[in-house]
């Protein structure tokens, strides 16, 4: 788990976390998908903060300064931005769930789009939402085979670039219910492609 963030200033510089795959395949934080499937995992304050930051990127795509106390108040989290404050816990939940990462003493890179819900989190949803998410995945798998292969490879490459090895990447693709052969091919391709890019 990433180290917990603390703030020494009253403003935080927010920049976009560029991720070619998730930026293309993920969901706007204000989308029905995020509200329906991620809300119970992230919690309401973290989901609302992601939405507020998405609106910030709409206005200032390269980044902006976030006033901490004003933002905490606007989200109903009180005035405290200290170590034990609700706002800091909210920001750290974004980091914990890989929606943001600290990039400096008073800087935070935040995803502009939210990835599909991993199986380990989908399994924690209430049964009705698990079934709804399964139906969503089924509909996704009805896309043309070539589009499915391209999407699977893009997700695999994103996982490898985040530090997953080939085996872990294949396992995650299987959790996302990709066909075993497709998952194996995509994981091997992503690992090889990533190695070539580094040389």
C-alpha atoms as a printed R data frame, in Angstrom:
    type eleno elety resid chain resno       x       y       z
1   ATOM     1    CA   UNK     A     1   0.000   0.000   0.000
2   ATOM     2    CA   UNK     A     2   1.357   3.493  -0.839
3   ATOM     3    CA   UNK     A     3   2.471   5.618   2.126
4   ATOM     4    CA   UNK     A     4  -0.213   7.867   3.591
5   ATOM     5    CA   UNK     A     5  -0.112  11.441   2.397
6   ATOM     6    CA   UNK     A     6  -0.032  14.474   4.667
7   ATOM     7    CA   UNK     A     7  -0.217  18.133   3.691
8   ATOM     8    CA   UNK     A     8   2.002  20.985   4.810
9   ATOM     9    CA   UNK     A     9   0.260  23.667   2.727
10  ATOM    10    CA   UNK     A    10  -3.302  24.887   2.375
11  ATOM    11    CA   UNK     A    11  -3.350  24.197  -1.370
12  ATOM    12    CA   UNK     A    12  -2.647  21.090  -3.386
13  ATOM    13    CA   UNK     A    13  -1.489  21.110  -6.996
14  ATOM    14    CA   UNK     A    14  -3.666  18.684  -8.961
15  ATOM    15    CA   UNK     A    15  -2.351  17.350 -12.276
16  ATOM    16    CA   UNK     A    16  -3.787  14.719 -14.615
17  ATOM    17    CA   UNK     A    17  -2.417  11.178 -14.291
18  ATOM    18    CA   UNK     A    18  -1.927  10.304 -17.945
19  ATOM    19    CA   UNK     A    19  -2.653   6.649 -18.698
20  ATOM    20    CA   UNK     A    20  -3.237   5.958 -22.381
21  ATOM    21    CA   UNK     A    21  -5.245   2.793 -21.778
22  ATOM    22    CA   UNK     A    22  -7.424   3.871 -18.845
23  ATOM    23    CA   UNK     A    23  -7.946   7.298 -20.406
24  ATOM    24    CA   UNK     A    24  -9.399   5.534 -23.440
25  ATOM    25    CA   UNK     A    25 -11.243   2.606 -21.825
26  ATOM    26    CA   UNK     A    26 -12.159   3.972 -18.406
27  ATOM    27    CA   UNK     A    27 -15.191   5.878 -17.177
28  ATOM    28    CA   UNK     A    28 -15.733   9.507 -16.338
29  ATOM    29    CA   UNK     A    29 -15.976   9.791 -12.514
30  ATOM    30    CA   UNK     A    30 -19.408  11.389 -13.027
31  ATOM    31    CA   UNK     A    31 -20.708   8.446 -15.080
32  ATOM    32    CA   UNK     A    32 -23.520   6.099 -14.031
33  ATOM    33    CA   UNK     A    33 -21.013   3.216 -14.080
34  ATOM    34    CA   UNK     A    34 -18.876   4.799 -11.365
35  ATOM    35    CA   UNK     A    35 -21.888   5.768  -9.284
36  ATOM    36    CA   UNK     A    36 -23.394   2.305  -9.545
37  ATOM    37    CA   UNK     A    37 -20.355   0.059  -9.153
38  ATOM    38    CA   UNK     A    38 -17.482   2.070  -7.626
39  ATOM    39    CA   UNK     A    39 -19.419   4.159  -5.070
40  ATOM    40    CA   UNK     A    40 -19.739   1.346  -2.525
41  ATOM    41    CA   UNK     A    41 -16.025   0.559  -2.861
42  ATOM    42    CA   UNK     A    42 -14.555   4.066  -2.806
43  ATOM    43    CA   UNK     A    43 -17.117   5.572  -0.459
44  ATOM    44    CA   UNK     A    44 -19.222   8.672  -1.112
45  ATOM    45    CA   UNK     A    45 -16.697  11.351  -0.128
46  ATOM    46    CA   UNK     A    46 -13.956   9.888  -2.344
47  ATOM    47    CA   UNK     A    47 -16.373   9.512  -5.250
48  ATOM    48    CA   UNK     A    48 -17.528  13.117  -4.841
49  ATOM    49    CA   UNK     A    49 -13.938  14.338  -4.672
50  ATOM    50    CA   UNK     A    50 -13.092  12.492  -7.903
51  ATOM    51    CA   UNK     A    51 -16.108  14.129  -9.540
52  ATOM    52    CA   UNK     A    52 -15.058  17.563  -8.340
53  ATOM    53    CA   UNK     A    53 -11.526  17.014  -9.673
54  ATOM    54    CA   UNK     A    54 -12.921  15.816 -13.024
55  ATOM    55    CA   UNK     A    55 -14.832  19.097 -13.275
56  ATOM    56    CA   UNK     A    56 -11.587  20.898 -12.462
57  ATOM    57    CA   UNK     A    57  -9.852  19.142 -15.365
58  ATOM    58    CA   UNK     A    58 -12.708  20.180 -17.668
59  ATOM    59    CA   UNK     A    59 -11.912  23.801 -16.868
60  ATOM    60    CA   UNK     A    60  -8.116  23.442 -16.606
61  ATOM    61    CA   UNK     A    61  -6.929  20.290 -18.435
62  ATOM    62    CA   UNK     A    62  -3.249  20.653 -17.497
63  ATOM    63    CA   UNK     A    63  -3.889  21.024 -13.771
64  ATOM    64    CA   UNK     A    64  -5.026  23.420 -11.079
65  ATOM    65    CA   UNK     A    65  -4.557  24.398  -7.442
66  ATOM    66    CA   UNK     A    66  -7.061  22.892  -5.015
67  ATOM    67    CA   UNK     A    67  -7.800  24.890  -1.837
68  ATOM    68    CA   UNK     A    68  -7.948  22.198   0.832
69  ATOM    69    CA   UNK     A    69 -10.138  23.778   3.510
70  ATOM    70    CA   UNK     A    70 -12.686  25.120   1.018
71  ATOM    71    CA   UNK     A    71 -12.862  21.759  -0.753
72  ATOM    72    CA   UNK     A    72 -13.260  19.860   2.513
73  ATOM    73    CA   UNK     A    73 -16.115  22.162   3.518
74  ATOM    74    CA   UNK     A    74 -17.770  21.865   0.099
75  ATOM    75    CA   UNK     A    75 -17.763  18.074   0.448
76  ATOM    76    CA   UNK     A    76 -19.237  18.257   3.957
77  ATOM    77    CA   UNK     A    77 -15.997  17.055   5.587
78  ATOM    78    CA   UNK     A    78 -15.491  19.962   7.980
79  ATOM    79    CA   UNK     A    79 -12.565  22.315   8.347
80  ATOM    80    CA   UNK     A    80  -9.853  19.870   9.349
81  ATOM    81    CA   UNK     A    81  -7.261  18.891   6.747
82  ATOM    82    CA   UNK     A    82  -4.843  17.561   9.364
83  ATOM    83    CA   UNK     A    83  -3.446  14.075   9.801
84  ATOM    84    CA   UNK     A    84  -6.635  12.659  11.346
85  ATOM    85    CA   UNK     A    85  -9.122  14.734   9.364
86  ATOM    86    CA   UNK     A    86 -11.851  13.262   7.161
87  ATOM    87    CA   UNK     A    87 -10.573  15.112   4.099
88  ATOM    88    CA   UNK     A    88  -7.091  13.600   4.359
89  ATOM    89    CA   UNK     A    89  -8.653  10.140   4.733
90  ATOM    90    CA   UNK     A    90 -10.665  10.830   1.582
91  ATOM    91    CA   UNK     A    91  -7.572  11.793  -0.402
92  ATOM    92    CA   UNK     A    92  -5.697   8.749   0.897
93  ATOM    93    CA   UNK     A    93  -8.550   6.496  -0.234
94  ATOM    94    CA   UNK     A    94  -8.022   7.833  -3.753
95  ATOM    95    CA   UNK     A    95  -4.367   6.814  -3.462
96  ATOM    96    CA   UNK     A    96  -5.199   3.457  -1.850
97  ATOM    97    CA   UNK     A    97  -7.498   2.544  -4.754
98  ATOM    98    CA   UNK     A    98  -5.005   3.725  -7.385
99  ATOM    99    CA   UNK     A    99  -7.083   6.727  -8.455
100 ATOM   100    CA   UNK     A   100  -4.330   9.169  -7.506
101 ATOM   101    CA   UNK     A   101  -0.665   9.241  -6.530
102 ATOM   102    CA   UNK     A   102   1.512  11.735  -4.737
103 ATOM   103    CA   UNK     A   103   4.036  13.365  -7.062
104 ATOM   104    CA   UNK     A   104   5.556  15.905  -4.703
105 ATOM   105    CA   UNK     A   105   5.186  17.524  -1.288
106 ATOM   106    CA   UNK     A   106   2.031  19.379  -2.311
107 ATOM   107    CA   UNK     A   107   1.213  17.667  -5.611
108 ATOM   108    CA   UNK     A   108  -1.204  14.937  -6.556
109 ATOM   109    CA   UNK     A   109  -1.658  13.256  -9.931
110 ATOM   110    CA   UNK     A   110  -5.269  12.119 -10.349
111 ATOM   111    CA   UNK     A   111  -6.820   9.810 -12.911
112 ATOM   112    CA   UNK     A   112  -9.174  11.571 -15.291
113 ATOM   113    CA   UNK     A   113 -11.049   8.318 -15.855
114 ATOM   114    CA   UNK     A   114 -11.851   5.402 -13.562
115 ATOM   115    CA   UNK     A   115 -10.960   1.859 -14.683
116 ATOM   116    CA   UNK     A   116 -13.442  -1.010 -14.845
117 ATOM   117    CA   UNK     A   117 -14.085  -2.477 -11.410
118 ATOM   118    CA   UNK     A   118 -11.612  -5.329 -10.692
119 ATOM   119    CA   UNK     A   119 -13.075  -8.705  -9.716
120 ATOM   120    CA   UNK     A   120 -11.706  -8.471  -6.165
121 ATOM   121    CA   UNK     A   121 -13.880  -5.413  -5.579
122 ATOM   122    CA   UNK     A   122 -16.862  -6.593  -7.616
123 ATOM   123    CA   UNK     A   123 -17.071  -9.610  -5.284
124 ATOM   124    CA   UNK     A   124 -17.724  -7.242  -2.362
125 ATOM   125    CA   UNK     A   125 -20.787  -5.666  -3.958
126 ATOM   126    CA   UNK     A   126 -24.302  -6.611  -2.809
127 ATOM   127    CA   UNK     A   127 -25.621  -9.620  -4.790
128 ATOM   128    CA   UNK     A   128 -27.929  -7.519  -6.993
129 ATOM   129    CA   UNK     A   129 -25.054  -5.224  -7.991
130 ATOM   130    CA   UNK     A   130 -22.763  -8.203  -8.595
131 ATOM   131    CA   UNK     A   131 -25.346  -9.558 -11.029
132 ATOM   132    CA   UNK     A   132 -25.730  -6.156 -12.695
133 ATOM   133    CA   UNK     A   133 -21.967  -5.875 -13.092
134 ATOM   134    CA   UNK     A   134 -21.818  -9.390 -14.534
135 ATOM   135    CA   UNK     A   135 -24.481  -8.423 -17.107
136 ATOM   136    CA   UNK     A   136 -22.443  -5.326 -17.989
137 ATOM   137    CA   UNK     A   137 -19.362  -7.509 -18.529
138 ATOM   138    CA   UNK     A   138 -21.374  -9.903 -20.701
139 ATOM   139    CA   UNK     A   139 -22.485  -7.017 -22.898
140 ATOM   140    CA   UNK     A   140 -18.881  -5.819 -23.161
141 ATOM   141    CA   UNK     A   141 -17.793  -9.240 -24.401
142 ATOM   142    CA   UNK     A   142 -20.233  -9.028 -27.307
143 ATOM   143    CA   UNK     A   143 -17.984  -6.528 -29.090
144 ATOM   144    CA   UNK     A   144 -16.188  -7.735 -32.290
145 ATOM   145    CA   UNK     A   145 -13.257 -10.094 -31.679
146 ATOM   146    CA   UNK     A   146 -10.601  -7.732 -33.036
147 ATOM   147    CA   UNK     A   147 -11.852  -4.890 -30.826
148 ATOM   148    CA   UNK     A   148 -11.883  -7.282 -27.872
149 ATOM   149    CA   UNK     A   149  -8.284  -8.365 -28.551
150 ATOM   150    CA   UNK     A   150  -7.143  -4.739 -28.866
151 ATOM   151    CA   UNK     A   151  -8.926  -3.770 -25.644
152 ATOM   152    CA   UNK     A   152  -7.495  -6.753 -23.756
153 ATOM   153    CA   UNK     A   153  -3.963  -5.925 -24.926
154 ATOM   154    CA   UNK     A   154  -4.373  -2.290 -23.922
155 ATOM   155    CA   UNK     A   155  -5.523  -3.265 -20.447
156 ATOM   156    CA   UNK     A   156  -2.648  -5.754 -20.163
157 ATOM   157    CA   UNK     A   157  -0.121  -3.094 -21.168
158 ATOM   158    CA   UNK     A   158  -1.534  -0.710 -18.581
159 ATOM   159    CA   UNK     A   159  -1.156  -3.384 -15.874
160 ATOM   160    CA   UNK     A   160   2.440  -4.132 -16.910
161 ATOM   161    CA   UNK     A   161   3.283  -0.414 -16.910
162 ATOM   162    CA   UNK     A   162   1.866  -0.229 -13.375
163 ATOM   163    CA   UNK     A   163   4.407  -2.864 -12.309
164 ATOM   164    CA   UNK     A   164   2.516  -6.157 -12.655
165 ATOM   165    CA   UNK     A   165   4.471  -9.097 -14.055
166 ATOM   166    CA   UNK     A   166   3.159 -11.248 -16.901
167 ATOM   167    CA   UNK     A   167   1.570 -13.857 -14.626
168 ATOM   168    CA   UNK     A   168  -0.202 -11.292 -12.431
169 ATOM   169    CA   UNK     A   169  -1.406  -9.462 -15.541
170 ATOM   170    CA   UNK     A   170  -2.908 -12.656 -16.950
171 ATOM   171    CA   UNK     A   171  -4.623 -13.398 -13.625
172 ATOM   172    CA   UNK     A   172  -6.190  -9.931 -13.516
173 ATOM   173    CA   UNK     A   173  -7.459 -10.250 -17.086
174 ATOM   174    CA   UNK     A   174  -9.033 -13.571 -16.137
175 ATOM   175    CA   UNK     A   175 -10.687 -11.872 -13.146
176 ATOM   176    CA   UNK     A   176 -12.107  -9.348 -15.606
177 ATOM   177    CA   UNK     A   177 -13.538 -12.443 -17.373
178 ATOM   178    CA   UNK     A   178 -11.476 -12.319 -20.547
179 ATOM   179    CA   UNK     A   179 -11.131 -15.676 -22.300
180 ATOM   180    CA   UNK     A   180  -8.052 -17.586 -20.976
181 ATOM   181    CA   UNK     A   181  -6.398 -17.748 -24.389
182 ATOM   182    CA   UNK     A   182  -6.972 -14.053 -24.990
183 ATOM   183    CA   UNK     A   183  -5.687 -13.186 -21.502
184 ATOM   184    CA   UNK     A   184  -2.544 -15.290 -21.991
185 ATOM   185    CA   UNK     A   185  -1.829 -13.748 -25.393
186 ATOM   186    CA   UNK     A   186  -2.424 -10.197 -24.158
187 ATOM   187    CA   UNK     A   187  -0.237 -10.630 -21.068
188 ATOM   188    CA   UNK     A   188   2.640 -12.064 -23.139
189 ATOM   189    CA   UNK     A   189   2.267  -9.302 -25.750
190 ATOM   190    CA   UNK     A   190   2.204  -6.553 -23.109
191 ATOM   191    CA   UNK     A   191   5.266  -7.917 -21.331
192 ATOM   192    CA   UNK     A   192   7.213  -8.142 -24.585
193 ATOM   193    CA   UNK     A   193   6.033  -4.744 -25.823
194 ATOM   194    CA   UNK     A   194   6.933  -3.093 -22.520
195 ATOM   195    CA   UNK     A   195  10.436  -4.632 -22.597
196 ATOM   196    CA   UNK     A   196  10.974  -3.399 -26.159
197 ATOM   197    CA   UNK     A   197   9.934   0.124 -25.202
198 ATOM   198    CA   UNK     A   198  12.512   0.215 -22.397
199 ATOM   199    CA   UNK     A   199  15.406  -0.768 -24.714
